[in-house]
Amino acid sequence: MGVHRLLLDGPPVTSLDAYIERGGGRAISKARELGVGGVLDEVTLSGLRGRGGAGFPVGLKWQAIAAGGDGVGERFVVANGAEGEPGTFKDRFLIRHNPYQLVEGLLLSAWVLGARRTFVALKRSFSREAALVASAVEEIQAAGWVPDIAVELVSGPDEYLFGEEKALLEVIEGEDPLPRMLPPYLYGLFTNNPQMGWSAGSSTGAVGQVASNPTLVNNVETLSAIPSIVRNGGEWYRSFGTAESPGTIVCTVSGDTRRHGVEEFELGTPVVEIIETVGGGMPHGRDVAFVLSGVSNPVLGPDDLEVGASYEAMSEIGSGLGTGGFIVFDDRTDPVELAAAVSRFLYVESCGQCPACKLGCEHLTSLLESPSGVAVDLGVVSGRLSTVADASRCYLPTQEQRVIQSLLPSMRRSRTGAERRDLLITKIVDLADDRFTLDARQRQKRPDWTYGS
């Protein structure tokens, strides 16, 4: 276990020729030798799991999209680069290092599924990454690797929900990032089927045809891993990581560590080793109190840090791996303030379509943001958490439930009136001199996605 670079190997790749020297394009040739079924078999055999947070088996997801034949309409493929999870910077880091492997992975997945249109979805603020992807697409198309598959760049808003796959489809269709009811593998892009959302598109099939257009959504890291798997085989990929979590994962470390950064590790590497390697450990005299793996999993405490960073190991201790982003908080941290910061982020980033967020997350935030010196009524907080996710449209209120519930024991033990640190939970803007810059505007953000003074 430890550092092992499959995706971040060598210096940054700045041209197609440089990528070809590293083996770029060989996966396209190998795919033609293997055939569609052969490639799907290798991806399934590899055990690759989606790196967007859920860890769903990629081969199984591709099989679900492929099922149904022509009767379900067209297929589409989307690369989700709408990176907004607090504590993660990996997709932008990967694009800056090698945008060509992302484009090749996108084309391979589309070729397997018979898709003729693909999309790379990035935030408008990711202008550097968009330029790199656009240049890679232009070079690869000029080289004629897969000439009959189009790659389109989509720029979306900075809202957190842009990264939710059902909301992502809305943005591609020109709408706001408001989650639909049904997942993309059931009802995808440009369908005329009821979505119970804000709008309904129209099928790209024949007039009068009712098509579901199954759409594959994989994140940037997932698709970037596909070329090496096709080129070297599924068994080769399984030689890294663990039996249930094969391969590597790109991890981000931020917070109270000596430094911040991004590195690639074999899955199963202990969390404490990741924090030490990337973050340089804690400053003198400070200890780890809490570690957030994003804002969708129960918090890790000091006794949890020896756990391996794998989907199964994190699940066994009641948490989750998420996107591999670890936000570290030291022993000065008041768990009530941390809970309030997480709750406020989720509340203002909610789309407000359902009562779970519009009422539940708002109520919990108001309870946790008590005035200085006034104790939070943890009994009321606990009771509200039990119902906050009821009848929710997406996973966001469940995230609130999981994270805040995990902090309740520490909140009960904490002293009243602990010094506040003005904690900010928000997305990473950029990395410079081993430190991340956070989006300070988050402090002024309101639940209608506007900003106060």
N, C-alpha and C positions, 0 to 999 in steps of 0.2 A: 504494500500500500504506500501512499505518499504521492508526491508530484509525479505525474506521468502525462506528457503532452502528446496527444493525438491530434488535437485541433489547433493548439497554440504553439506548435513546433516551429523552430527556426525564426528568422527575422520576418517582419511583416511582408506580405506578398503584394507587390505593387504593379504587376503586369501579368497578362495571360501567359507570356513566355516563361516568366518565373514560376508560375503555377504549374505549367506543363513540366518544367524541370523537376518538380516535386511529385509528379505523378498525376497531375490534373488532367482530366479528360479520359484517363484509362478506364474509369468506372463506366463512362458512356459506351466505350467499346466493349467492355466486359458484359454490360447489360444486354447488348445486342447478341452476344454469344449465348448468354444464359436464357434469354427470352423473358417475357413478362412474368410467367410463373416461377422461373428460376430466381429472378431478383426478389420477388415477393417471399419466396422460401428462405433466401439468405437473410433478408431483413427480419423475418420472423424468428429464424434460428439464432440470430444475434442477441435476441432478448432486449434490444434497445427499448428503453422506456422514455416517454415524452418528458422533455426537460422544462416544460412550461410550468410545472408545479404539481400536476396530478400524478405523474409517473405511470400513465396508462401504456400498456404494451403497444409499440408502434405498428408491428406486423398485424396485430389483431385489428387495430384501427384502420389500417389500409385495406384489410380484407372486408371490413364492414362497408367501406366506401365503394369497393369494387363489386359488391354483391348486387344482384338485381338486374344485371344486364342493361340493355339499352332502354328498357321500359321505364326506368326511373329518371331518364333525362340525361343532361350533360353532367360531367364532373368538373370540378374546379379545385385548385390547390392554392392555399394561402400560407405564406410565411409570416408568422406573427412576430414582428419586431417592435410592438407597441410597449416597450419595456417601461413599466411604471411601478412595479412592485418595490416598496421601500427596501433598501438594502441590496439591490442587485444592479449590476452594471455589465453583466456578462455578454449580452447580445451585442451591445455596441462595441465592446472590447473585441469580440470575435469578428465583427464586420471590419473593424479597423485593422485587425491582423490579417484577415484573408476573406474578402467578400466573394471570391471565386468559388470556394467550396460550398458556400451557401447557394449560389446560383446553380451549380452543378447538381447539388442535392435536390433543389426545387425542380429542376428539369427531369431528373431521374424519377422522382415521385409522380410527376405529371405523366411521364411516359408509361409508367406501370399502370396508372389508373385510367389512361386514355383521355386525360384532360388536355384541352387545347389552349386554355387561358389560365395563367397563374398570376398571383399578386404578391408583392412584398409590401407589407403594411408597416410604416414607420411613423413616429410622431413628427409633426412639422418642425419641431425644435431639433430634430436629429439631421440637420442639413449636411453635416460632414459625412455621416453614414449613408445618407441618400445619394450623395455624389459618388461615393465609392461603389455602391451597388449599381448605380446607373452606368458607370464606366465599365464595370465587370460584365454587365448584361450586354452592353454594346460590343465589347470585344468578343464575347462568346458567340453572340449572334452573327457577327461578321465572320467568325471562324466556321460557322455552319454546323455546330455540334448537334443541335436538335432544331432544325429550322422551322418546323411546323408547330412549335409551342411558343406562345407569346408570354412575355414577362412584363407586367405592368407595376409601376410603383404607385402606392397610395399614401398620401400624407394625411394624418389624422390629428385630432386635438390632443392636448396634454393630459386630459382627464384619465384617471386610473382605470375606469371601465372600458376605455378603448382596447385594453388588453384582454378583456373577457371575450371569448370566441364568438358568442352570439351577438354581442355589441359590435365586434369587429366587422361582421358581415354587414351590419347596418351602415357603418362608415363607408365601406367599399361601395355600397349602393347609394351613397350621397346623403345619408341621414346622420343624426347625432348618435353617439355611442350608448344607446339604450337597449339593454338585453332583451332578446326575443324569448319566447317560451320554449322553443324546441331547438335541440342541438344541431350543428351543421351537418353531421353525418346522416340525419334524418331529413332535414329540410335546409338546403344550402342557399347559394347565391341565385338571385334573379328568378325566384319561383313565383308562381301565382297561387300558391297554397296559403291558407290562413296561418299567420304567425302569431296572432294575438299580440302584436306589437304596435308600433306607431304607424307603420306603413306596410304595404305589400307591393312587391315588385311584380314583374311579369316574366314568365318562363321564356327562355331563349329557344325553346323547341318550336314545333309547328303550331300554327294557329289552332286554338282550341285544345291543345294538349295540356294535360295537367301533369307537370313534372316536379319531382322533389329535388332534382339537381344536387345529389350528395356532394358535400364540399369537405375536403381535407384541410384542417388547420393544424399545423405543427409550428413550434417556435423555431427561432433562428438556430439555436444550438442543436436541436433535434435534426433538422435538415442538413446542417453542416456535417453531421456525423455520417450521413448516408454514403457519400462517395467512398470513404475508406472501408466501409462495411462491404459495399458491392465489389470494390477492387480486391480486398483481401479475404472476404468470406465471413460468414456469421460465426464460425468456430473461432476464428482469429479474434474477433471482437469479444467473445465470451472468455478469452484468456485473461482479460482485465476485469477488475472489480470483483463482485460477489456473484454467487449462483443466481440470486433473485434480482440483483441490480448489477448487470454486466456493464463494463465500459468505464468511462471517465465522466466527470462532471466539472464544469467551470464554476468556481466558487468566488464569491465576493465577500470581503470582510471589511466592516466599517464600525463606527462608534467610538468607544473609549480606548481602543487599542493604540499602540505606539504609532502605527501607520495604517494606511488603508491600501487596498489593492485587489487584484484579480489573479487567480492561478487555477490551473487544471490539476485535478487529483483523481486517482483511482477511486471509484465508489467503494465505500467501506473504510476509508481513511478516518481515524478518530477526529471528531470535531475539534478537540483541543489541539491536535497537530495542525489542522487547517488554520486555526486562529493564531497559533505560534508562527507558522511558516509565512502566512500572508500579513498578519497584523503585527508581528514582532512581539507578541505577548502584551502584558499590561504595563503601564508606567510604574515606576518604583513606589511601593507602598500601597498599591491598589490591587484589588482582587476582582474577579468576575462575579457579578451578582446575578445577571440575567442575560440570556442570549435569545434574540428573536430570529427565527428563520422565516423572515418576511412577516406579514400580518395575517396569515391564514392558519398558523399552527400554534399549539400551546407552547408557552415559553420554556426554555431550558434553564435549569439552575446549575450551580457549581458541581453538583454531584452527577450531572448528566453528560458532562463534557467528554468522557471517555468513550461515549457511544460512537459507533461507526456511522459515517455519513452515507447511509444507504436507505432505501425506501423501507425495507423490512425492519432494520434496527431502530430507526426513528419511530416507526409505528409501534414497535414493541414497548417503548417507554412512553407511549401516549402522545407523541408529537408527530412531526412530519418534516420531510427534507425540503419541500417547497422548491424554489428555483436555485437553491444552493447559496442564497445570500444570508449572511450571518451578521446581525447588528448586535454589538457587544456593549453591555452597560456595566459600569463598575459599582463598587459597594457604597457609593454615595447616593445611589438611585433610590428614590421613593417609589415603591411599587404602585401606589395610588396615582402618582403623577404619570408614571409610565402607562398605566391602564387608561388614564384620561387622554393621553397623547394618541394612543392607538385608536381609541374610540372616536376621538374627534376626526382623525384622518378618514376613517371609514364612513362616518356620518356625512362629512362634507363632500366626499367622493361618490356617495350613493346617487343613483339617478332619481330616486323618489317615486318610482312607479308603484311600489307596493307598501302597505302599512308596516311591514317588517323593518324597513329602513326609515321610512318617513316618520314613523312614530317610535319604533323600538330603539334604533341607534341614537336618535335624537335624545330620547329620554335618558338612556344610559350615559350619554356624554354629559348632560346637564347634572346628573347625579354625581358623576366622578369629578367634575370641575367645580367642586365646592370651594367657597372662599377660604383663604389662608386661615389656619387655626380652627376651622370647623370640620369636625369628623364626618367622614362619609358614612352614610347608613348602609353598611354592607349587607344587611338583611334584605333591604329593598333592592339593592343591586343584584343580589343572588336570585331573588324572585323574578326580577325583570329578565334576567338572562335566560331563565327557563323557557320563556315564550318568544324571545326576540327573533328567532328564525322562522316562526310559524308563517306559512303561506308566502314564503319569499320567492321571488322570480329568479334570482341568481344566488350564488354562494356567499355573497358579501356579508349578510347578517349572521351566517353560520361562522364566518371568520371572527366576527365580533364575539360571538358566544364562546368559541374555543380559546381565543387569546385571553379574554377578560376572566373567564372561569379559572384558567390556569394561574392567574395572578392573585386570585382571592385568598389562598392560604397565606401568601406573603403579605397581603394587605391587612389581614387580621393580626399578623405578628408585628407589623410596622408601628413605629411610634407616631403619635399625632403631632402634627406641626413640623414634620421633617422639612429640611431646607429644600426648596424647589430649585430645579436646575434649568427650567425653561426648555424642557425637552421638545424636540421637533421630530415627528415621524412624517416623512415625505420622500419623494423620489430623489435620486441622485442626478445632479445636473452634469457634472464632469469630474475628471480625475486630473490633478496636477500636483507635482511634488509630493507624491505618496499620501495625498489627502483628498477626500471627496468634498465637493461643494454640494450642499443641499439646496433645494428650492425654498428659499426663505419666504416667498410669497404665499406659501401654504398657510402661514399664520393668519393671513387676511382672507383666506378663501371661505366662501359662504356655500351653504348647501344647494344654491341654485347655480353653482359654478361661476359666479361672479366674485369680485374681490372688493373688500372694504378698504378704507383708508388706513 
